[in-house]
Amino acid sequence: MTIAGPAFCLNAFNGSAFIGQSGDVPGWIDAAAAAGFPLLGPDLFSIDACAKRGVTPAALARHLRDAGIGCGYIAASAMLDGGPHGLPMLLHAADIAETLGAPFLQINMDGPDPATRQNALEQACTALDGRGLKIAIEYMPQTGLRTVGETVALAMHVGTDHAGAMIDIWHHSRGPDQWEDLIAVPVEAIAYVELDDALPAIGDDLVDEMLNRRTFPGKGEFDIAQFARIMRDKGYDGMVSIEVLNAEWRDEPLELFARTCFESSTALWPQG
């Protein structure tokens, strides 16, 4: 598939089985394609929910092909924290990624200290060696891995052909980092970036704000122009994932949600 301009990808987590939704990946494929997205990013929990209903990864791959779009990544592929469950989950996600043609496995990291996280990532990269998949490391303000600096250091340690930082404007804006921290990130250490916006916080519950009160780019309080400028100035021209997690929009037509994501994002992100 040839994609002109930035590779916009619709993140489907607002309908994820992880947060109690149906995990209707086929519906998201159709909505993303109709809205103009060249890529969709489904999550592992929803893909597994589909499989339980008889919609296999192979069937999803055919659906993507027939819709004329690709798979940008497998979201929520694992939580790597030094525990026993992360690696088996990651390998399961890797099998699905190969079926769907996804180049990235998006993971999160926790654990008591940086050494634990580094060891967990080393083990993950060894397990994936030779499979042609890249780990996209998502840092979040409520987990052990909270900063872009540590995330980049992890990616550089294992090699940026194996892993890179997934930089989400929400985690940047709600976390401890400053703009200078993003400016310092070498472009080769970026797996991909994620765009969204947020309503003014109404409390201290970061998880609730993250999962339920994001909004469409340009409709909240984030400085999207500055975020895009920093990425453009460092020469980033890769995938731009759109992840709007909003509880109220879960009751709205999926086609309208996807179209609003696409139109709000393409209006604000530089096109070349």
N, C-alpha and C positions, 0 to 999 in steps of 0.2 A: 504493500500500500504506500503510495506517495502522498505526503501531507504537505500542503503549501502553507508557509508561515508557521507560527507557533502551534505545537501539537496540543490542542486543548482536549482535556480528558474530563469527563463527568464522573466524579466520585459518587458511588451509589450508597454510601453508608447511611444516608438519611432514611433509607428503607431497609436497613440491615436487620437480620434476625437477631443479632447481638443486642439490639436495643428494643426488642419485642415486636418488630415489624415482620412483614411476611417474607422478606428476602426474595422478592419477585424479580430475579435477575432478567428473565426474558422481557418483562415489562420495562425494565430500565434500559435494556438494549434498544427496544423500539423507540422509547422516548428520547434517548440520546441521539439516535440516528435522525429522528424527525426534527430535532432541534438544531442539527448541524454539527454535532460533535463528531470528530473522526475517531475518538477513542472513548472507551468506558473503563472505569476502575471498580470492579465488583470486589466484595470482601469474602474471605474464606467462610465465615459463618453462614452467609447467605447462599454461597455455592453449595455448601453441605446441606442446607435446608432444602435446596432445589433437588439435590440427589435423593433425599429421603422421599420426595414426592415423585420420583421417577424421571426427573430431568437431569441427566448426567452431564458431566463436563464436556463430553463429546457432543452432546446435543446443544449445549450452550455455544460451543465452538462453531457449529453449523449455523446457529442463529446469528452469531456475530458476522459470519461470512455472508449470509443471505442479506443481512441489514447493511452491509457495506462498511462496517466499522471494525476497528481492532480493539484489543485488550491492552490497556496501558500498564496495568500492574494488578497484582492480587493484594488487596488491602487486608490489614489485620492478619498477616501471615503467621505471626508468632509474637509472643512476649519472651524475649531472651533475658533471663535474670539469674542464670546459673542453676535453675531448678531442672527437674527431670522432664518437664513437659514441653519445653520450648523447641528443642531440636526435632522431635517426632512431628510436631505440628508444622514446623518449617518444611520438612521433607515432604509431608502431605501436600502443602501448598505448592511446593516445587513441581510435583507431578501434575497438579492442575494448571500451573503456569505454562508448562510445556504443552499441554493439551490446548490451552486457549491462546497460546502465542504471546504471552505476557513477558516482557523483558525484566521486570522488577518484582521483587518480593518486598512489600512494605512491612517493616517490623517495628516493634517498640522495645525499649530496654529499661530494665530496673535493676535491682540488686543493691547490696549494702555499700558497695564502693566501686571506684573506677576499675580496679584490678579484676573484680568479678565480671564486670561488663566486657572488658577487653578479652578475657578468657572465653566468655560465652560467644563473642563474635568470632574469635579465632576458630572455635569448634564449628560454628555454623559455616564459615567459609570453607573449611576443610571438607565438611560434609557435602557441600554444593560444588566442589571442585570439578571442572570439566562439563558442567551442565549448561553453561552459557547464560546463567541468571545472575542478576546483580541485586544485592541487598540495599534497600532504601531505608535508612535509619531515621525514624521519626523521634525527635526529642519533644518532651512535653513538660510544662511547668509543674505538674503534679506527680511526676515520676522521678526516679533516681537520676535519669539522664535528662537534665533540664536546660542545658546550654548548647548553642551551636558550636562553641569552641571545643567542648569535649567530644561532640559528635563528629566534627571534622577530624579531630585527632584519632578517633577510632577508625575512621575510614582510611586515613593516611597510613595508619599502622598496618592494616591488612592489605592495603593497596586499593586505589580508586577504581581498578578494573573489577574488584570484587564487591565493593560497597561504597556508598556515598550518602551524604546528608540529604534527607527530605526536609526542605525548609518551608514550613507553613506559616503564613503571616499571622495566624491566630496565636500560635505558640510563641512567636517572636513578640507580638504585641502584649500578650498576657504574662510573659515570662520575664526573667531577669536581664535578658540581653538588651543592648543598646544598638543603634544604627551602626556604630563603629564596629561592632562585632560581626555584623553581616558584611560590611565593606571588606573586612579582613579575610573573608572566606575565599579560598582559591576556586575558580570556576570548575576545575577538574574534580573537586571534592563534592560537587552537587549532583545528587541523583536526579531529582526533579523538584519543582517548587509547587506549592499549593496556595491557591487564592480563595479568599472568602472575606467576610466582614463581620462585624459584631455590633449588636445593640449595646448601649451603656449597661454595665454590670449592675445587677440589683442585689447582689449579695457576695459572700466570700466563697461560695461553692463553685470551684473552678470546673468540676466535672459537669455540673448542671449547665453552667454557662457554655461550656465547650460542646456539649451534646444537643442542647435545646435552644440556644439563643444566638446562634450565628445568623447572619443575613447575607443578602446578595452583595457582591462587590459594588461599592459606591453608595450603599444604603445604610451604612453604619458609621462608626467613628474611627476606623483605621486609616492610616495614611498610605493608601494604596499607590498613589503616584510616587512617593518616595521609595517604597518597596520595589516597584517596577523599575524605577530609575537606577537603583543600586544594581539590580540584576542585569539590566541592559548595559550599564557601564562596565561591568566585569566581563561582558561578552556572552552571557548566558542566552542560549537560543533553544533550549530543550523543552520538554513537556511542561505544560501548565495545567495542573489538576485543580478542578473546582469542587470544593467540599463545603457545601452549605448544609449545616445541621440545625434544623429549626423545627421545633415540636408542632407549631401551628401549621406549617406547610405540609406536614404528614397527612393531613386530611384533605389537601387540595389535589386536583388532577396532576398526575405525574408528568404528563406532556407539558402542562403550563409551567411546572417547576423547572423542568429541564430547559425549556425555552428561555425562561427568565434567567437561569444560570448562564446560559450561553450569551445572551444579548448583553447582560450587565458586565460580563467578564471581557468579551471581545471589545467592548466600548472603551475599556480602561487599560488593557494591556497592549503595549506597543506591537505593531504588526510588521515591523521590519525596519 
